[in-house]
Amino acid sequence: MSEFKPFDDKLAGLIGALSPAGRRKLAAEIAKELRKAQQECIKQQIAPDGTPYQARKRQPLRAKKGRIKKAMFQKLRTSRYMKASGRSDAAVVEFTNKVQRIAQVHQFGFKDRPNPHSQDVIYPERQLLGFTQADNQIIEKLVVNYLN
């Protein structure tokens, strides 16, 4: 049993005593902060457990000239595609419908076709979203600040 169990129980009681609008506001604030943390991890190309993403496959020697590859998932991490929302019972960070399938393929390492005329490609697992110890600290800090 954790030494913080009584503290956690008391904190859960205080959060439960908040009005639904107050919980929704707190959840939205938590979701925004978690989105920022996830965007930073994607920008640094590291998984939630701290390991770097597997590198891209090397391109053929005679590829298009002048083409500069951008960092992986550069557009996915923008606020346009990665949405944060708060409800009275949950804080949610998710990808929009347009890019959700692409994110799932990379998150779980599925097989997909880059375009309709190509062969299937097995993508390596690159976790885009995940929960870290730092995220726990962010949530605790926000809840304590909100309750003060």
N, C-alpha and C positions, 0 to 999 in steps of 0.2 A: 504494500500500500504506500502511496506517495505521501510525503510530508506536506504537500500542498493540497491534498484532497479536501480538507475543510475550507480552504481558501477558494478552490474551484467551485465547490458546492454553493458557497455564499455568493460568488460572482455569478453563477448560473441563475441563482434566485433574483439577484439584482437586474440581470438582463431580462429575465422573465417578467419582472414587474414593470418594465418599460412599456409604454403604449405601442401599438402596432406601427404607428407613424415614426416613433422614435427608433424602434428596432429596424425599420426599413431604412431610415437615414443612416444609422450606424452600419448596417450591412452594405449600403451603397458606398460609404466611405472606405470600409474594409476592402470591398471589391476593387475600387480604384487603386488603392495602394498595392494590392496583390497584382493587379494588372501591370503596374509600373515595375514591380519586382520581376515578373515573368518576362516583360519586354526587355529588361536589362540582361536577363539570363540568355534570351534568344540572341540579343545583340552580341554578347560575348561568346556565343556558340558553345555553351556548356549546358549539360543536363542538370536537372534538379539535384542529383546526387553528387555533382561537382566534376564529373568526368566530361572531357570535351567530346563534341559530336564527331562521328566518323567523317573523315574528309570526303569530299566529292570524288567521283570517279574521274580519272584523268581523261581529258579530251583528246581526240585524235590529233596527230601532229599536223595534218593538213586541214585544220578547222578554219572557219571563216577568219579572215584577217581583220584586225582592228576591233574585234569583239572583246569587251572586258566583262568578265563575270562579276556580278555583284555578290555580296555576302548572302549566304543561304537565308531564306525566310525574311528578307529585308522588308517586303511588303506585308507579310503575314503579321508582323509584330506591330503594325500601325494601329491606331485607335479605330480606323475605318473597318478593319477586319477582326480585331480582337476587342470584344465588347465586355464591359463590366456592368453588372446590374445587381441591385440589392432588393430583396423582398423581405417581408417580415420574418421569414424563417430561414433565409439562405442568402449568402453572398456568392455570386456566380461570375466567373471569368470564362468566356467561351469564344470560339470563332464563329463568324457569321456563316450562314448557309452556303454562300458561294465558295468559301475556302475550307469549309469544315471537312470535306472529303479529303482534300490534299493534306490537311493537318493530321487527320486520322491515319492516313497511309504512312506518314513519317513517324507519328507517335508510336505506332505499334509495329512498324516494319512490314507492311503488307506488300502485295504485288499489285502493280498498276501499269497502265499504258500512258506514257508522257503525251502522246498524241494518238488520234484514231488509227493512223497508218503504221505505227511502230509495233514492235513486239513487246510482250510483257517484261517489265523490269521489277526485280525484287529490291525494294528499298531497304537500307539498313535502319534499324530502330534509332530514332533521334527524338528523345522526349522533349516536346515543346512546352508542355504544361506539367507541373508537378508541385509538390508541397515540400518545403524545406524547413529546417529549424529556424532560419531567419524569418520565414513567413509567420511562424508561431509567435515570434517575438514582436513582429509588426502588429499582429492581431491583438496581442495582450496590451501593447502600448496604446493602440487606438481605443480599445474598450475602457481601459483605465482613464485615459484622457476624456473620453465621452462621459463617463460616470462622475467625473469631478465637477 
